[in-house]
Amino acid sequence: MSEFAAILLTGGSGRRLGGINKAHLEVAGRSCFTHVLEALHSAQSVVVVGETIPHQDPRLIFIQEEPIGSGPVSAISAALPLVITKYVAVVSVDVPLVMGAFEELLSAWSSTDIALVASDGTHESYLVSLFDTDALRGAIAKLSTINNASVKSVLAHLSYRPVKVSNPDMLIDVDTREDLSRVEEILSRR
């Protein structure tokens, strides 16, 4: 597979965490943003959709979807004009253990694939995915509205393949204090 870009979604209200911005949420002494950005180390560029976060990584491009808070597909759609690579990874900021998942998706990619979604074997993690960029643009264009649309609704217009990752912990998303405790406990064993 050739070079790929990434779209990093940092929006979301964090309601179950008391309204905390998950990008700034500390996990084992580092922000979720930093954990996920490190997992995207091989991306040519990273389009971050959400507030600007001070960082020294020259690959970062910050934008905001309009209207703010209009959901993941609206955010992805806002980012796509800045993606110039044939392939694009899509990831949310609340999966701090995602390190290694994109390498596994990249390794699993075949010439017939247009979309891969990470899976733990039971559930698919739609916000840990790899797409053919043009196919993703086309699928989003088929939606009647992008505001508050789910990534699953986009995948309904694509032929995608789930890829079971080697460690299901990679896909744990931090939505609650219990999730945060679980992730910190896992990181403490590493």
N, C-alpha and C positions, 0 to 999 in steps of 0.2 A: 504494500500500500504506500502511496506517495504521502506527502505532507498533509497534515490536517490542521484545522483551526478548532477552537472550542468556544462554546457559548456557555458562560457561567451565570446562572440565575441566582441573584442574591435578594430578590424581593420576597414577599410573603410577610404576613403580619406577626407570626410567632405567637399567636393567641394563647396556645397551650403552655407557652413559656413566659407568660405575663407580658407579652408584647415586645420581648427582646428581639433585636435585629440579629438573626442567626449568623450573619456574616461576622459579627463581632463577638459572638458567643465563644467563651474560652473553653477549650477542651484540652486537658492535660497541658495547660500553660500556654497554648497557642490558639489563635482564632480558627474557627471553622474555615474561614476564607483562606487562611494560610495553609491549612491541611489540604484542602481541595486544590488550591493552586499548585502545590507541590505534586499532586497526582497528575496534573496536566503538564508536567515538565517537558514532554515531547511535542506539545502543540506549537505550531508556528506563531499563532497569535491567539489571544484570549479576549473575547468580547464579553465584558462584564455588564450585565443588565441590572441596574440598581444604582444606589448612591455611590459616589466616588469614594474609594478607600485609599488612603495614602499608602503607596507601595512603590518600590524601586524597579519592579519588573518592566522592562521596555516593551514587552509583548502585549501589555494590557491596554485595552481601549474601553473607556467607560461610556455607557449610554443609558437612557431611561426610556422605558416604554410609555406610550401615551394612550389613554390616561394611565397614570401611575396606579399600580395595583390591579391591572386588568387581566392578570393571569399569565401562566407560563407560555401559552401559544402567542399571545400578544408580545411578550418579551422576546421570544425566539424570532418572531417576525420582524421586530425592531432591529434585532442584531444581524439578521441575514444579509442586508445590503453591505455590511462591513466584512463579510466572509468572502475571501477570494480563492479559497482552496477547493478542491474537488470533494473533500470529505470534511465533515464537521461533527465534533463531539458535543453533546448537550448534557449538562450536569447541573444539579442544584447544589447550593452551598451547604446544605445540611447533612451531607454524607462524608464526615471527616475521615472515615476509614477507607475511602474509595481507592487509595493507593494500590496500583496494580491492576485495577479493573479495566482501564483503558488499554493497557498492554494486552490483556487477554482478549478484548474485543478486536483490537487491531490484528492479533494473531489469528483470530477465527474468521476474519473477513475473507470472502472468496469473490471471484470476478462476477458472480451472479447476484451478489448481495446489494441491496439498496438501503437496508436499515438493519441494525443489530441492537437488541435491547438486553441489558444485563439481567440475569435471573439468579435467584438462589436455589432454583429447582422447584419451588412452589409458587413464588410470586415474581412477577416481572417488575423491574424498577425502571419505569419509563423515563425518569430523569437521570439515568446513567445509560446513555445511548450513543450510537455512532450512525451517521447518515451519509448517503450520497447527497451533497448539498443541493443539487438541482432537483432531485426527487423530493427532498424536504420542502423546497420552495413550492413545487407543484402541488404537493399534498395540502399545504396550508392554503394555497389559492382555491382549493376545492371546497373549503369550509364556508358556510353561509355567514359566519361571524367568527372573529378571532378573540373577541373580548370574553374573558372567563372560560374559554375553551380549554379542554384538557389535552395533554399530549396523546392520550389514548385515542381521542377523536381524530387526530392527525394520522396516527398509525392505522386507522380504519381505511385510509386511502393509500396505504403502502403495503407492499409485501415485505414483512419484516421477519426476522428470525431471532428467537430468544437464545442467548448464550449463557449457559450455567457457569458462573464464576467459581474459581477454586475454593474461595473462602466466603461463605455467605455473610460474614461480618462486614465485608466491604460495602454492603448495600444498606447497612443500618442507617436510617435517617433519624436525626435528632428532632423530635417533635415535642417531647415531654421531658420533665426532670428525670424520670425513670430512664428514658433513652440516654440522656446525658450521663447518668451514673453508670449505665451499662457500657457505654463507649469508653468512658474514662477508666473503668475497670479493665477492659480489654487492652487499652493502651498501656496500662501500668504493668501488664504481663509481658510486654514486648521489650 
